[in-house]
């Protein structure tokens, strides 16, 4: 079979440059299984960089990125990585906020309601006709 490149995200605990602050926690994703695991926030976590992203940007954006990176004493990779992580954290938080969790009984009740739609009021046709007449006059 030969030596296959390890696909899973590697995590190590250490106090190196770029280590997570103790109040932060990071999730690890196994690329083979797609499973996300949470890493406890009580340890300093250093993420081993094993993956590469390649993308194109405008010359102006690259200039601005390098200018800001020089001004704050970081390299462009650090700036982009931090920005991506911040954006992903925000998006993941929004996704969690929109997730609906139901028990089996609640789900069955919701499905039963969908199977038995509400019947319109007896006077619906009259009200609709009146509304159409009023709209047509405007």
N, C-alpha and C positions, 0 to 999 in steps of 0.2 A: 504494500500500500504506500510506502514512503512516508515521509514526515509531513503531516498536514499542518497548515498554519492554524493556530488556535483562534477560534472564532469568537469565543465568549469574551465579554468585557472583563478586564482584569482589574482587581482592586487591591490596594495594599494600605497598611496603616503605617504612617510615618509622619515626622514633622519636617517636611520639605517645603520648599517654596511652592506656593499654590495650594497648600493643604487647606481643606475645608475648615471653616470656623466651627467651634463646638456647637453653635446653635443651628448649624445647617445639617441637612441630611440629603443624601443623594440616592437615586434609584439606579439599580443595575439592570441591564437587559441582556439576557442571553440571546444572542443572534440566532442560535440554532433552534431555540424553543419559542422565542418571542415572549418569554415570561419576565415580568418586572419584579425585582426584589428590592426592598427598602434596606438601606444601609443605616445602622443606628447612628444617631448624631452625637453620641458621647465620645467618639474617637475621632482623631484627625485622619481624614481620608485623602489619599492621593490617588488620582485616577491615572492609570498607565495609558498613555496615548498609543493606540495601536491601529487606529483607523484614519483614513485621509479623506477629506472632502475637497473637491476641485470645482470651482465655479468662476465665472467671468464677471467682472465689474467694469464700470466706466472708468476712464482715466481720472476724472474728477473725484470719484469716490475713493479710488486707490490713493490719490494725493491727500485727500482729507484724512483718510484712515492713517496713513503714515505720519502726517503732520500731528495729529492728535496723539498717536502712540509715542512719538518722540517727546511731545510736550509733557506727557504724564509718566514717562520713563518705562514704558512697556513696549512689547513688540506687537505687531499687527495681529498675530495669531491669538495672543492673550486678549486683545480688545475684542476681536470677532467672537472668540469662544465665550467670553463673558456676556456679550450681547445676545448670542444665541441662547445661552442658558437662561438668561433673564426672560427672554421672549417665550421660551418653552415653559418655564415655570408659570408664567402668566396664563398661557394657553391651557396648560394642564389644570390649573386652578379653575378656569372657566369651564372646562370639560367636566370636572368633578361637581361643580355647582349645578350643572344641567342634567346630571345623571339622576334618574328616578329609580328608586329601589322599592319593590313591592314584595309582600309575602305572597305565598301561593293563593291564599284566600282572597287577598286584595286583587290579584291579577285575574282570578276567575270571575270575581264580581265585575271588574272592568270589561272583561270579554262578554259577560252576560248582558251588560248594559248596551254594548255595541250590537249584540244580536237582537235587541229589542229597542229599536230607535223610538224616540218620542214622537207621538202622532201630533200633527198640527192642530191648532185650536179650530173649532167649528167655524168661527168667523174669520179665519185667516184669508180666505178668498175675497171677502168683502173689504177687509183692511188693505189688502194688496191693491185692489182696484181703486180704493180711495187714494192711496199713496201715489199710484200711477197717474190719476187725474190731477192731483196737486202738482206733481212733477211736470206734467205736460203743460200746465198753465204758466209755468215759469219760463 
